[in-house]
C-alpha cells in the first residue's frame, strides 16, 4: 500500500498542536537562556568571591553573593513551577556564613545547578535558537542577498553553492524547510534537557521541606474533603427538600382529595389518583437522581469501563471510550472517576461545541489514569464550573487533576487516582 504524505497522515489539528507545542518549548528555551545568563553572572560573582576569600578579604562578600545565587535559583524555580505538572517550591533562606553555607545541602545543590545551567543550559539555548534564526534567514535570503557584497552573500549560504544570481539565491530557500523540521524535532527535546538539572536534580527542596509540603498538602486535602462533604450534604438536603419532599406532599394532598371525591364524584377521584401517580413517579425519579449522585448504582452491577461506556452512549457529543482495566479498583475510586467523567462530558455537551470526545482510562501501576479530550473551542475555565467539584473530589483521594484548554482547543482533562497495588 502506498504511503500517505505527512500532511494526510496527520490532520491539520494535530500539526497545529505540534507547532503550538514547539512554540511553547521555544518560549521555555528563551526563558531558560535568560536564567542561564543570570546564572553565568552569579557564577562569576561566586568565583570572584572565592578568589577574594583565598586572600582573606572576601568573607564579607559571602552573604551578598549567596543571596544573589538564591535570587537566581528562585527565578528558575518560579519559571519551572509555571511549566509542567510538578511544582518546584522554594527552600529556606541561605545561610549567612561561609562554613554554614557549605554545610547547607540546598546551597550546595544551587551552586552545582549554577555551574550546570550557566554552561550546558546556555549552550543548549544557543544551539536551539540557531535553527529558527537560520530558517528565517534562508527563507528571506533572496530578498536581501543583492544588498551584500558577492563574497558575503556566498558565505551566508554556508558555502554549499555559489550565489551569483537570483536563481541561486532562491535555491538557498530550500534549506529553510529542513531547518524548520529540525526546529520542530529538536526544540522540545532541548527545552526538556535545559530544564532537567533544575527540575530533577539540583533545585528540589530538602527531604524535611518535602515532608513539610506533604503534610501541608494532606492538610489542605483533608480540609477540601470536609468542605466537599458539607457541600454534598447541603446539595442532597436541598434536592430532597425542594424536590422529592414537595412531590410527596403533593401526592398526599391528591390522595386526600381523591378519597373525599370517591363518595361524591368517582370520575374526579380517578383524575386525582392519576395526578398523584404522576407526582409519585416524578418523586421516585428525583430520588433516584439523588442516590446516583451519592454512589452510582451502575458500578454495583458493572465495572468502570462499562459504566463509562454508558455515559458515552448517553452523551449528545459522539464519544469513544478507550479502557484498559485488568482489575477493578476500590468503590470510592471508581465512583470518583465516574463522577469526573460524567461532569466532564456534561461540560463538553453544554459549552465546548465539540464534534467528538474521547474518554481514556488506564491502570498504570498503582494509579488509575483517566483522560477526557474533546476537539471543541477550548478556553475552559475551572472557576465557576463543575470542574472545581472534580478537583476537590480528586484531591480528597490524594489524586491529581490537570486541565489543559487553550483557546481554539483541544481540551484535555487528566485525573490520576491512587488505587493500590
KOLDRENVO-157082 format. One record per residue (C-alpha): x, y, z; residue number from 1. Coordinates in nm, 4 decimals, decimal comma. Example, Ala and Ser with C-alpha at 12.3 -4.5 7.8 and 13.67 -1.06 7.14 Angstrom:
2
          x          y          z   num
     1,2300    -0,4500     0,7800     1
     1,3670    -0,1060     0,7140     2
//
This chain:
421
          x          y          z   num
     0,0000     0,0000     0,0000     1
     0,1277     0,3406    -0,0941     2
     0,2421     0,5518     0,1969     3
     0,0362     0,8634     0,2605     4
     0,2014     1,2054     0,2748     5
     0,2749     1,3502     0,6167     6
     0,0058     1,6199     0,5900     7
    -0,2553     1,3500     0,5128     8
    -0,1369     1,1022     0,7746     9
    -0,1672     1,3692     1,0450    10
    -0,4591     1,6082     1,0388    11
    -0,4289     1,9820     1,0339    12
    -0,5333     1,9985     1,4012    13
    -0,2542     1,7605     1,5069    14
     0,0035     1,9574     1,3087    15
    -0,1159     2,2836     1,4632    16
    -0,0983     2,1255     1,8089    17
     0,2606     2,0131     1,7432    18
     0,3531     2,3596     1,6142    19
     0,1986     2,5155     1,9261    20
     0,3963     2,2747     2,1456    21
     0,7142     2,3721     1,9613    22
     0,6440     2,7423     2,0150    23
     0,5831     2,6749     2,3851    24
     0,9097     2,4831     2,4069    25
     1,0878     2,7675     2,2259    26
     0,9461     3,0092     2,4814    27
     1,0811     2,7895     2,7618    28
     1,4210     2,7752     2,5952    29
     1,4332     3,1546     2,5706    30
     1,3308     3,1835     2,9353    31
     1,5962     2,9274     3,0253    32
     1,8562     3,1300     2,8381    33
     1,7591     3,4328     3,0471    34
     1,8164     3,2473     3,3724    35
     2,1316     3,0925     3,2230    36
     2,2769     3,4390     3,1626    37
     2,1888     3,5360     3,5184    38
     2,3467     3,2111     3,6385    39
     2,6628     3,2947     3,4456    40
     2,6805     3,6354     3,6152    41
     2,6188     3,4765     3,9555    42
     2,8838     3,2123     3,8819    43
     3,1372     3,4838     3,8043    44
     3,0420     3,6545     4,1325    45
     3,0969     3,3257     4,3183    46
     3,4345     3,2829     4,1522    47
     3,5415     3,6382     4,2395    48
     3,4213     3,5922     4,5978    49
     3,6080     3,2620     4,6255    50
     3,9317     3,4169     4,4997    51
     3,8847     3,7073     4,7394    52
     3,8356     3,4629     5,0277    53
     4,1677     3,2981     4,9445    54
     4,3478     3,6246     5,0119    55
     4,1393     3,6938     5,3228    56
     3,9231     3,9857     5,2046    57
     3,6199     3,8047     5,0592    58
     3,4377     3,6853     5,3711    59
     3,2170     3,9993     5,3966    60
     3,1043     3,9331     5,0366    61
     2,9812     3,5781     5,1065    62
     2,6280     3,6661     5,2369    63
     2,5616     3,9039     4,9476    64
     2,6867     3,6515     4,6916    65
     2,4764     3,3731     4,8396    66
     2,1682     3,5939     4,8328    67
     2,2379     3,6617     4,4656    68
     2,2694     3,2886     4,3956    69
     1,9433     3,2239     4,5800    70
     1,7689     3,5020     4,3844    71
     1,8738     3,3460     4,0523    72
     1,7741     2,9990     4,1741    73
     1,4353     3,1268     4,2896    74
     1,3757     3,2810     3,9484    75
     1,4426     2,9411     3,7923    76
     1,2122     2,7785     4,0474    77
     0,9376     3,0222     3,9527    78
     0,9930     2,9513     3,5814    79
     0,9795     2,5751     3,6283    80
     0,6745     2,5987     3,8542    81
     0,4802     2,7538     3,5657    82
     0,5822     2,4741     3,3317    83
     0,4693     2,1168     3,3803    84
     0,2758     1,9311     3,6454    85
     0,5400     1,9069     3,9152    86
     0,5718     2,2171     4,1284    87
     0,9229     2,3234     4,2317    88
     0,8989     2,5002     4,5661    89
     1,1327     2,7447     4,7355    90
     1,3616     2,6401     5,0157    91
     1,4669     2,8140     5,3346    92
     1,6797     3,1318     5,3199    93
     2,0534     3,0741     5,2593    94
     2,2954     3,0517     5,5450    95
     2,4935     3,3659     5,6144    96
     2,8461     3,2441     5,6827    97
     3,0803     3,0513     5,4549    98
     3,1000     2,7440     5,6783    99
     2,7233     2,7297     5,7293   100
     2,6667     2,7783     5,3568   101
     2,8973     2,4904     5,2667   102
     2,7183     2,2702     5,5213   103
     2,3739     2,3549     5,3780   104
     2,2652     2,0884     5,1208   105
     2,0341     2,3361     4,9462   106
     2,3191     2,5839     4,8930   107
     2,5469     2,3112     4,7579   108
     2,2764     2,1971     4,5142   109
     2,2236     2,5543     4,3980   110
     2,5951     2,6034     4,3347   111
     2,6028     2,2802     4,1345   112
     2,2952     2,3907     3,9375   113
     2,4602     2,7287     3,8802   114
     2,7578     2,5645     3,7125   115
     2,5427     2,3290     3,5016   116
     2,2877     2,5878     3,3915   117
     2,5421     2,8596     3,3162   118
     2,7269     2,6222     3,0831   119
     2,5033     2,3463     2,9465   120
     2,1795     2,5436     2,9744   121
     2,3224     2,8429     2,7897   122
     2,4784     2,6198     2,5233   123
     2,1509     2,4326     2,4629   124
     1,9667     2,7632     2,4299   125
     2,2132     2,8977     2,1754   126
     2,2044     2,5780     1,9698   127
     1,8236     2,5678     1,9740   128
     1,7819     2,9287     1,8632   129
     2,0319     2,8825     1,5803   130
     1,7949     2,6765     1,3656   131
     1,4858     2,9030     1,3617   132
     1,7079     3,2083     1,3074   133
     1,8791     3,0409     1,0119   134
     1,5409     2,9225     0,8806   135
     1,4165     3,2823     0,8679   136
     1,7471     3,3959     0,7197   137
     1,7458     3,1352     0,4442   138
     1,3741     3,1776     0,3656   139
     1,4288     3,5503     0,3063   140
     1,7767     3,5164     0,1559   141
     1,6654     3,6100    -0,1950   142
     1,5160     3,9366    -0,0662   143
     1,8387     4,0803     0,0699   144
     2,1331     3,8945    -0,0866   145
     2,1787     4,1612    -0,3546   146
     2,2471     4,4185    -0,0801   147
     2,5611     4,2272     0,0266   148
     2,8953     4,2000    -0,1474   149
     2,9208     3,8823    -0,3511   150
     3,1659     3,7092    -0,1154   151
     2,9500     3,7794     0,1889   152
     2,6371     3,6565     0,0119   153
     2,8138     3,3342    -0,0772   154
     2,9285     3,2824     0,2812   155
     2,5718     3,3411     0,4029   156
     2,4720     3,0328     0,2041   157
     2,7132     2,8205     0,4164   158
     2,9396     2,7672     0,1183   159
     2,7180     2,4872    -0,0149   160
     2,6947     2,6531    -0,3528   161
     2,7984     2,9760    -0,5129   162
     2,5395     3,2550    -0,5046   163
     2,5855     3,4821    -0,8015   164
     2,2333     3,5341    -0,9399   165
     1,8681     3,5368    -0,8368   166
     1,8152     3,1665    -0,9167   167
     2,0973     3,0545    -0,6883   168
     1,9729     3,2928    -0,4198   169
     1,6253     3,1395    -0,4413   170
     1,7821     2,7940    -0,4114   171
     1,9078     2,8881    -0,0652   172
     1,5439     2,8946     0,0476   173
     1,5410     2,5143     0,0032   174
     1,7347     2,4921     0,3305   175
     1,4535     2,6617     0,5275   176
     1,2114     2,3607     0,5356   177
     1,4912     2,1360     0,6594   178
     1,5761     2,3809     0,9361   179
     1,2075     2,4148     1,0283   180
     1,1776     2,0353     1,0607   181
     1,4914     2,0252     1,2753   182
     1,3430     2,3020     1,4916   183
     1,0160     2,1096     1,5358   184
     1,2024     1,7946     1,6388   185
     1,4862     1,9480     1,8389   186
     1,3197     2,2270     2,0389   187
     1,1010     2,0145     2,2741   188
     1,3993     1,7893     2,3485   189
     1,6392     2,0736     2,4232   190
     1,3791     2,2507     2,6375   191
     1,3420     1,9345     2,8444   192
     1,7191     1,8873     2,8701   193
     1,7695     2,2507     2,9667   194
     1,5146     2,2260     3,2485   195
     1,6148     1,8807     3,3743   196
     1,9011     1,9879     3,6061   197
     1,6774     2,2384     3,7798   198
     1,3643     2,0234     3,7915   199
     1,5001     1,6799     3,8793   200
     1,8453     1,7135     4,0274   201
     1,9531     2,0428     4,1777   202
     1,6608     2,2628     4,2756   203
     1,4498     2,0087     4,4623   204
     1,3938     2,1001     4,8280   205
     1,5483     1,9158     5,1167   206
     1,3721     1,5999     5,2445   207
     1,2396     1,7773     5,5540   208
     1,0974     2,0563     5,3379   209
     0,9390     1,7952     5,1120   210
     0,7846     1,6296     5,4183   211
     0,6509     1,9643     5,5368   212
     0,4996     2,0266     5,1929   213
     0,3419     1,6819     5,2001   214
     0,1864     1,7492     5,5401   215
     0,0538     2,0827     5,4148   216
    -0,0916     1,9153     5,1045   217
    -0,2612     1,6456     5,3123   218
    -0,3995     1,9078     5,5494   219
    -0,5378     2,1059     5,2565   220
    -0,6809     1,7874     5,1010   221
    -0,8490     1,6971     5,4299   222
    -0,9996     2,0457     5,4573   223
    -1,1165     2,0242     5,0947   224
    -1,2707     1,6824     5,1643   225
    -1,4629     1,8196     5,4628   226
    -1,5803     2,1193     5,2588   227
    -1,6857     1,8957     4,9720   228
    -1,8679     1,6680     5,2169   229
    -2,0602     1,9626     5,3634   230
    -2,1443     2,0952     5,0160   231
    -2,2617     1,7493     4,9107   232
    -2,4825     1,7140     5,2188   233
    -2,6348     2,0547     5,1523   234
    -2,6987     1,9631     4,7901   235
    -2,8668     1,6365     4,8926   236
    -3,0746     1,8137     5,1579   237
    -3,1805     2,0805     4,9084   238
    -3,2678     1,8194     4,6458   239
    -3,4762     1,6191     4,8942   240
    -3,6441     1,9252     5,0455   241
    -3,7172     2,1213     4,7286   242
    -3,7853     1,8260     4,5011   243
    -3,8780     1,4902     4,6482   244
    -4,0458     1,6232     4,9613   245
    -4,2664     1,8608     4,7643   246
    -4,3659     1,5800     4,5295   247
    -4,4595     1,3548     4,8204   248
    -4,6611     1,6342     4,9824   249
    -4,8448     1,6757     4,6521   250
    -4,9097     1,3008     4,6415   251
    -5,0549     1,3140     4,9923   252
    -5,2811     1,6091     4,9060   253
    -5,4009     1,4465     4,5848   254
    -5,4746     1,1181     4,7622   255
    -5,6754     1,3039     5,0249   256
    -5,8683     1,4832     4,7526   257
    -5,9339     1,1514     4,5766   258
    -6,0621     0,9892     4,8988   259
    -6,3040     1,2752     4,9594   260
    -6,4193     1,2686     4,5974   261
    -6,4898     0,8951     4,5915   262
    -6,8262     0,9438     4,7610   263
    -6,9334     1,2434     4,5507   264
    -6,7768     1,2057     4,2037   265
    -6,5715     0,8910     4,1190   266
    -6,4553     1,0488     3,7884   267
    -6,2911     1,3365     3,9758   268
    -6,1310     1,0887     4,2144   269
    -5,9803     0,8999     3,9213   270
    -5,8232     1,2174     3,7828   271
    -5,6761     1,2998     4,1245   272
    -5,5349     0,9480     4,1549   273
    -5,3709     0,9763     3,8121   274
    -5,2130     1,3073     3,9095   275
    -5,0966     1,1517     4,2369   276
    -4,9409     0,8644     4,0430   277
    -4,7547     1,1076     3,8144   278
    -4,6269     1,3038     4,1145   279
    -4,5113     0,9801     4,2819   280
    -4,3249     0,8765     3,9671   281
    -4,1546     1,2161     3,9491   282
    -4,0598     1,1904     4,3162   283
    -3,9097     0,8463     4,2553   284
    -3,7132     0,9804     3,9593   285
    -3,5723     1,2666     4,1630   286
    -3,4890     1,0287     4,4472   287
    -3,3017     0,8016     4,2054   288
    -3,1042     1,1046     4,0831   289
    -3,0001     1,1879     4,4390   290
    -2,8952     0,8270     4,5010   291
    -2,6908     0,8150     4,1804   292
    -2,5077     1,1326     4,2827   293
    -2,4100     0,9727     4,6151   294
    -2,2820     0,6441     4,4681   295
    -2,3660     0,5444     4,1107   296
    -2,5604     0,2160     4,1329   297
    -2,4371     0,1185     3,7870   298
    -2,0942     0,0476     3,9429   299
    -2,2503    -0,2155     4,1678   300
    -2,3516    -0,4260     3,8668   301
    -2,0933    -0,3234     3,6057   302
    -1,7260    -0,2367     3,6019   303
    -1,5950     0,1144     3,5441   304
    -1,5334     0,0575     3,1721   305
    -1,8962    -0,0470     3,1127   306
    -2,0237     0,2415     3,3252   307
    -1,8181     0,4894     3,1224   308
    -1,9471     0,3309     2,8022   309
    -2,2993     0,4013     2,9252   310
    -2,2070     0,7651     2,9895   311
    -2,0538     0,7945     2,6427   312
    -2,3606     0,6481     2,4722   313
    -2,5845     0,8997     2,6510   314
    -2,3619     1,1974     2,5653   315
    -2,5001     1,4244     2,2883   316
    -2,1464     1,4623     2,1505   317
    -2,0093     1,1498     1,9752   318
    -1,7843     0,9916     2,2351   319
    -1,5461     0,6961     2,2269   320
    -1,4256     0,5046     2,5339   321
    -1,0773     0,3520     2,5413   322
    -1,0427     0,1422     2,8578   323
    -0,7704    -0,0912     2,9813   324
    -0,8610    -0,2042     3,3341   325
    -0,7451    -0,5609     3,4084   326
    -0,8762    -0,5454     3,7667   327
    -1,1273    -0,3308     3,9500   328
    -1,0285    -0,0536     4,1875   329
    -1,1876     0,0446     4,5175   330
    -1,5518     0,1511     4,5004   331
    -1,4724     0,5080     4,6120   332
    -1,2026     0,5414     4,3442   333
    -1,4320     0,4158     4,0686   334
    -1,7109     0,6439     4,1900   335
    -1,4777     0,9451     4,1783   336
    -1,3590     0,8567     3,8273   337
    -1,7197     0,8055     3,7162   338
    -1,8219     1,1405     3,8658   339
    -1,5293     1,3185     3,6948   340
    -1,6144     1,1648     3,3564   341
    -1,9854     1,2455     3,3940   342
    -1,9181     1,6068     3,4897   343
    -1,6608     1,6497     3,2099   344
    -1,8940     1,5063     2,9444   345
    -2,1738     1,7314     3,0690   346
    -1,9474     2,0349     3,0287   347
    -1,8437     1,9182     2,6823   348
    -2,2063     1,8838     2,5730   349
    -2,3030     2,2258     2,7142   350
    -2,0085     2,4517     2,6389   351
    -1,7405     2,3039     2,4104   352
    -1,9130     2,2909     2,0667   353
    -1,7049     1,9799     2,0096   354
    -1,7528     1,7346     1,7270   355
    -1,6138     1,4358     1,9138   356
    -1,4777     1,3358     2,2539   357
    -1,2607     1,0533     2,3846   358
    -1,2594     0,9024     2,7338   359
    -0,9447     0,7034     2,8083   360
    -0,8923     0,5145     3,1341   361
    -0,5865     0,3080     3,2234   362
    -0,4470     0,1232     3,5218   363
    -0,0780     0,2215     3,5428   364
     0,0856     0,0508     3,8388   365
    -0,0986     0,1635     4,1493   366
    -0,2663     0,4600     3,9755   367
    -0,5907     0,4925     3,7855   368
    -0,5389     0,7387     3,4996   369
    -0,8444     0,8994     3,3394   370
    -0,8200     1,1359     3,0421   371
    -1,1104     1,3143     2,8700   372
    -1,0338     1,5035     2,5484   373
    -1,2508     1,6925     2,3039   374
    -1,1905     1,8885     1,9835   375
    -1,4038     2,1848     2,0876   376
    -1,3275     2,5542     2,1072   377
    -1,1256     2,5275     2,4306   378
    -1,0885     2,8074     2,6803   379
    -1,2429     2,6048     2,9650   380
    -1,2294     2,7914     3,2954   381
    -1,2103     2,5867     3,6115   382
    -1,3555     2,8591     3,8306   383
    -1,7304     2,8852     3,8500   384
    -1,7963     2,5459     3,6904   385
    -1,8275     2,1806     3,7846   386
    -1,4537     2,1413     3,7344   387
    -1,3988     2,2775     4,0852   388
    -1,6024     1,9873     4,2230   389
    -1,3924     1,7413     4,0224   390
    -1,0708     1,8864     4,1607   391
    -1,1985     1,8718     4,5191   392
    -1,3103     1,5123     4,4906   393
    -0,9885     1,4028     4,3225   394
    -0,7590     1,5826     4,5669   395
    -0,9587     1,4422     4,8578   396
    -0,8496     1,0979     4,7329   397
    -0,4867     1,2168     4,7201   398
    -0,5058     1,2279     4,3415   399
    -0,4069     1,4873     4,0838   400
    -0,6194     1,6947     3,8477   401
    -0,4878     1,8917     3,5490   402
    -0,6723     2,0834     3,2791   403
    -0,5198     2,1993     2,9505   404
    -0,7674     2,4014     2,7450   405
    -0,6041     2,6636     2,5216   406
    -0,8234     2,8935     2,3170   407
    -0,9196     2,7105     2,0000   408
    -0,8802     2,3685     2,1647   409
    -0,8307     2,0879     2,2104   410
    -0,9243     2,0464     2,5763   411
    -0,7506     1,7729     2,7772   412
    -0,8594     1,6845     3,1315   413
    -0,6383     1,4415     3,3254   414
    -0,7320     1,2749     3,6533   415
    -0,4977     1,0411     3,8395   416
    -0,6178     0,8458     4,1435   417
    -0,4287     0,6054     4,3712   418
    -0,5930     0,2636     4,3680   419
    -0,3460     0,0338     4,5467   420
    -0,1334    -0,2443     4,4049   421
//
